[in-house]
Amino acid sequence: MPLIFLHLFYKAIKDSTYIKDLKSRFGYIAHANTHPLWIHAVSLGEVIGVEPLVRILEKDNDIVITVTTGTGYRKAKEIFSRHRVSYAPWDFSLCVKLFLKRLSPKALIIFETEIWPNMILQSKKFGTKIALVNGRLNEKSFSRYKTAKGFFIDVLQAIDIYCVQTQTHLTRFEQLGVDPNKIRSLGSMKFDMQSTADNSFYDFRKYVLLASTHSDEEEKIIDILTNPSIQMNYKMIICPRHPERAQEVANICLNKGLKTALFSKVTNHLAMLEDDVVLIMDEIGYLHSLYKNAQFCILGGSFIAHGGHNIIEPAFHHCPVISGPHFFNFEAIFNEFIDAKACFIADNYAELLELISNLSMEDLEQVAHRASNIVQQHKGSAAKQAEVVQEVIQR
């Protein structure tokens, strides 16, 4: 517990949201008058991804959303303003028991693969139905769970239904010992996303977007985009995965002699920025608009062993995607895009330089068109998963 507190307050130095609603982390949440659905979505991406499901289930149910991170908390407060949002209780028996006693949920809905043993086992003891939705298990996680299969088997068996994204994920859960009758392959509800894009960046000069980038990526990608051999006439916008790193990214640019501006300082004056100014996003909520108006994006988390980020969001907004080789968090979806030639993959920074040097507007448009077609073909998963969740609740 002391280590958890130290970690929490370390996070709070850069993002004070981490210590808001602190009592909920101990399980102390206001009593619920009804038996709500408890939906757990860890961070920003999961909060955005679960929205289509929430919009269906909220018609007939009270809902409480829990998160783990500060960015997830802020986004959930923004898009689920009619519902109660709190941090999830720490995964200690006492914290989870108190949370369950005060909330008394009729079902726990876990988005993707947040396998917290006490959250699941205590919910089962409490008589709460448990559903895993939009489930995925990448190869790295699968190997880890397989190694600790004996420890996790009771936890996995406690879940009443698994709605997973692909047949590959279904097979992996089966191999971990989950009853095949409990697993259904229903696609990804992220294809049913609700766009928040507007034309905020429409009048901004043509730009390339570095989206959801991480430390150790920005500097190398900036070097490529400013390489004299490219002669690229696009502005550069960098949207770090963690907005609290914006000043750190700005310092990288400044150390390279590049003019920079933080978005929060120039929000109302975008069109007046000089052509050679690198814009650094230090606020959340603009990524869809950035995708909508970008010439193309370089998707972060993929040139380091982080596992990449969601390719569906840029594809939905007709934004051509360049990714690095590390996309194991979204392997099945990425492989479909790769097979359809609906994205560009650079295996290293040298390939990224060569790829960007040879890109044509025709190449970009064709890739964006193929990606948009994939998104359209996969819509409807949220409704299917909502139907299964309702069936489980009514048992």
N, C-alpha and C positions, 0 to 999 in steps of 0.2 A: 504493500500500500504506500509506504513512503516513496518508493521509486516511481509509482504511478503519479503521485502528487508532484514530484519533481519534474517528470515529463510533461504533465499538464501545464504547470506554471511556466515551463520553458516555452511551450507552444504559445502560451498567452502573452509572452513578451512581444511577439510579432502580431498576434491576433487575439484581442481581448475577448472575442466571442467564445473562446474555449472555456472561460470561467463563468459565462452566463449560465443561469439555470443549473448551477452546480449541484443543488440538492437532488435533481433528478438522476444524477450519476450514482447516488447512493440508493436510488429506488423510491425516493420521496416525490411522488407526483400527486397532484390534486385528485381526490376521489372522483370517479366517473359515475354519473347517475344512470347511464345505460351500459350495455356490454359492447364496447366498441371493437372494431378491428384494429389490431396493433400491427402496423406496417413498419418494418425496419429497413431503412436504406442508408448505407454507411456514409457516403460522401456526396460531393457535388454531382458526379456522373450518375450515380445510382438514384439520387433524388430526381434528376431530370428524366432518367429512364423509366421510373415507376409511375410517372404522371399519367400516362394513358390508362393504366390499371385503376389508379385512384379515381379518375373521372368517371369510370364505369361503376365502381363499387360504392362511391359516395352517394349515389342515387337512393340506395336502400340501407345504408349503414352509417353510423357514426365512426369516425376514423381518428386514430392517433398516430402520428408519424414520429419515429425516433431516428436519430442520426448519431454519428460518432465524431465527425469533424466540424470545425468552425465554418468552413465554406459550405458544407452540407446543411448546417443549421441555418445559415443566412438565406440560402436558396430555398429551403423548405418553408421558411417563414414568408418568403416572397410569393411563392406559387401556390402554397396551400394555406392561405390566410384564413380560410373559413374553418380550418381544422387545428387541433391542438398539436404543437410541435415541441418535442423535448429531446434531450440527449438520452440515449439508451442507458440503462443501468449498467454499471460495471459488472463483469461476468463472475461475480461472487454469489454464492447461494443466498446469503442474507439480503443483498441488494436486489436480486431478481425476485425473491419471494415477496419483499415489501412492495416492489413495483407491481407485481401481479395482484397482490391483495388489494391495493388501492385502485388499480385500473380495472381489474376483473374482465379481461378481454374474452370475447367468444372465439377469437382466432388470432394466431400470430402468423403474419405473412412476411417471410424473409426474402428479400430481393437478391438474386444471384447466389453467391456462395459464402454467406456469412455464417459459418458453422461455429456458434458459441455454445459450448457444452451445457453450461448452467442455464442459459436462456432457454434452450430447447428442452432439457430434461425437467427443469422446474415447471415450465409451461405444460409439459405432458402430465406431470403429477397434479397440477392445478385443474386439469380437465380441459385445457385449451386446445382447440384444433390447430395443427401446424401445417403450413404449406410453404414450400420453397418454389418461388416463381422466377421465371427467366433464368433458370439454373444453368450454370456452366462450370466446367471443371477442366482447366487447361492441363496440358501434359505435366507441367512442373508441379502443380497442386495435386494432381492425381497421384504422382509418384510419392509425394509427401504423405498424403492420406493413406496410401497403400502401405507405406512403411509402418504407420501407426494404426493400422486397421483394427487391431484388437482393442485399442483405446476408444476409437470413434464408433465402433459398430452399434453400441447401444444408443448413441446420439443419433446416428443416421436412421436407425429403425424407429425412433420416436417420431420422426416426421411423417405425417399422414399422406402427403401427396407431393410429388416432384413434377413440376412443369419445366422441362429443360429445352434448350434452344435447338439442339441438333441430335441426330442419331448417335454421333460420336460421344456426346456428353451422356446420353442415355446409357450407352454401353459401359462407360467408365463408372457410373454410379452402380450399375449392376455388378461390376467386378469388385466393388467395395463391399458388396453384400446386401445392397438394397433390394427389396422384393420387386421384381419386374412389374408386378401388377400396380405398384405405386408410382410408376414413372411414365410420363407422357412427353413425347417430343412435339412441341407446339410452336417452335420458332422463337424469334426474339421480338419482344414488344417494343424494343427501341426503334423498330421500323415504323411504329405508330406514333412517333414523337409529335408533339405539338410545337410548331415553330414560333419563336418569339422574335423573329427577324423583322427589322424595319429598314428604312433607307438612311439610317444615321451616317453611313459611310459612302453613300451613293455619290456625293459630290467630291469625295476625297479622291485625289489623283490615283490612278491605277496602282495597285499594291499587291505584294506577295505577303502571305500571312504565315508566321511561324506560330503554330497553334499548340497549346498545352505542352510547351517545352519544359525541360528539366535542366538542372545544373549539369555541366559537362557537355551539353548539347549546343547551347546558344552560341558560345564563342566560335566553335568550329563552323557552324552553319552561317554565321555572320561573315566569317572569313571567306566562305565560298560565294555568298551573294555579293560581296564587295570585291571579288576577284576581277581585276581588269580584263581578263580574257572573256568574261561573260558579257560585258557591256549591256547589262540589264537596265532598262529604263523604268523600272517599277520602284515605288516607294516600299519601305519595309515596315510592317507592323508585327510586334512581338507580343504574344499573349502567353506569359508563363503559366504553367499549370497551377502554381501557387502564387496568387497576386501579391502576397507579402514579399516576394522576391523581386518585385518590379525595380526597386532602386538598385539592387545588385545587378540586374540585367542592364539597367541604364549605365551603371559604372563600367561595365564591360564595353559598351559602345563608346562611352566617353574616352576610355583608355585607348581606343583605336582611332581616336580623332573624329568620331562621328557625332554630328549634332543629334540631340535626343530631346524628347518631350514626354512627360508622363501624362496619360490621358486625363486624369483628374484635374490637371492644371490647364488643359486646353480644350475641354469638352465642347465649348460653344464656339471655338475658333478653328475647327479642323481644316476647313477649306483655306484658311489663311497660312497654314504651315508651309514652310519652304519645301521644295521638292526633295532636298537631301536630308530632311529630318526623319530620324527613326522614331516611330511612335511606340511607346511601351504601355501596355494595358495594365493598370493597377486597380481595376474595378471588375467585378464579375457581372454577368448578365448581358454581355454584348457579343458573345462568341457566334451566335446564330447570325447576327447582322454582319459580322466580320466575314463569315463564310459566304454569305449571300453576295457580297460585293467584291470578293477577292478574285484575282486572276487565277491563282492556284494557292494551295497551302502545303506546307511541309509539316506533317503531323509528328508531334514530339513524343517522347517516351519510347521511341522506336530505334534511335541510334545508340541507345544504351540498353542494358538488360532490364529495363523496367517492364516491358511487355506491350508497349503501344497504348493507343487510346481509340476511342470509338470512331470508326470510319463512316458510320451511318449518318452522323450529323452533317459533315461536309457534303456527302453524297446527296442528302436530302435537299441541300441548298445549291445544288448544281456547281459545286466547287471541286475542281480536279485535285486529287490527293497524291502527294509524294510521301512515301513512308520509308523508314529504314527497315532493317531485317528482323527486328525484335518486336513482333506483334502477337506473342503467344497468349496474351490476355483475350484476344479476339480472333484466335487462329481460324476457326471454322468460317466465320464471316469474312475475314480477310482472304482466305483461300478461294472463296466464291468470287470475290472481286478480282482476284488475281487471274483466275481461270477465264473470267469474262473480259479480261484486259480493261478493267474498269478502275484501275489505279496504277501508279508507277511505284516500283520498288527499287531502291538503291541499297546495295549490300554494304556499302561503306561510304565514307565521305568523298573518296576519289570518284566513285560512280555517281554520287550526287552532283558533283561539279560537272562531270561529262553529260549527265542527263539534262541538267538545267541549261547547259550551253547549247544543246541541240533541240530544245523544246520549241514547237511552233504553235500558233494559235489553233491550227486545225487539230493537232495532237491533243491539246487541252480540251477542246470542245468535244471531240469524240469520246474521250475518257469520261468526261462529265456526263455525257448523254447515256453511256452504258451504265454508269453508276446510278443515275436516276432511275433507269429501268429496273435495276435490281431492287431498289427501295420500293417501287410500286408493286413489284411481284410478291413482296413479302409482307404487305400490310395485312392486318387482321389478327395478329397473334394476341394482342391485349384482350380482345373480346373472348377468344378461346380460353385463355388462362383465367379470366374473370368467371367464366361459366364453371370451370373446374373448381375454383375456390368456393363459389356459392354452393356447389354440390357437397363439398366437404363440410362446410358450415352447417348444412341442413341435415347431415347424417345423425 
